[in-house]
Amino acid sequence: MKTTFGEMVRHHRSRSGLTLRAAAGLAGLSPGYWSRIENDKASPGISAAISIAIALGIDPDTTIVAAGFEPVESLRVSAAISRLMESS
């Protein structure tokens, strides 16, 4: 059985030792929205998937693809992130 996006998020959050509230705060998301994502009641957009990855210290590409976006979109977002990091 394939792991759902919410299960993956919960796994990484638990592994990092963060509470749901703390992880949501780091990602700039409400705890209620984070909870709905973990329980597969809500699907994040690309920006929320990236915020989740950053909050959990995991590769944004992993969360983008796991959230159901095409790998091509993942590559575009990764390129945009790289450009932003270079200009900082």
Secondary structure as UniProt FT lines:
FT   HELIX           5..16
FT   HELIX           20..27
FT   HELIX           31..38
FT   TURN            39..40
FT   HELIX           46..56
FT   HELIX           60..66
FT   TURN            67..68
FT   HELIX           71..87
//
